[in-house]
Amino acid sequence: MLGKKIQLQRGVDITKDEQESGDIPVVSSGGVSSYHNQATCKGPGVVVGRKGTAGKLHYIESDFWAHDTTLYVKEYNGNDIRYVYYKLISMKLEDYDTGSANPTLNRNIVHPEKVSWPPLDEQKGIVKYLDEFCDLEGEMTKKIEQAITLLRERRTALISAAVTGKIDVRNWVASVPENNEAAVA
């Protein structure tokens, strides 16, 4: 059962008016929503959206304030914190929504869930692999975004050149590659 591996706890309410200037992130269900001068939790930590964006996961490196719209992992029971984060992602906690109008995650529904759980050394290996994969994915995403930006700039320049008459497109004919190899190249 998940509740024997980790313990989820409801966050603590704090209004914007109650917050004092500081560098401690206040983590609500959607992520860091503001900053305060006090923490309710030591970092690193895992926070789960409880209301609104129920099931959304956040890994927080620093000390933080877990808002009452969240659940946070209060007890890791000797498990790797990053593994817990990845495990909770894999559980698709948004599927445990118990709310009607407003999505809500109830720890009493999640804690009894049966889960497979490897020993600590395997957790560390899984975390190493997933961290490397996520870093690679982030690099690839950044390159794709840069390519999209460049293509948009070139499209804008091409449209501008065609509209202003800098290039003549009156006799332009679209060419279709004869085979898939040419289309891929």
Protein Blocks (a to p, Z undefined) as FASTA:
>chain_A
ZZlmpccdddddddfklpccdfbdcddfkbcfbdcfbdfbdcddddddfbhjeoiacddf
bacdddfkbccdfbgghpafklmmmmmmmnommlmpcbfklccddfklmmmpccddddfk
lmmmmmmmmmmmmmmmmmmmmmmmmmmmmmmmmmmmmmmmmmnopaccklgccdddfbfk
lmmZZ
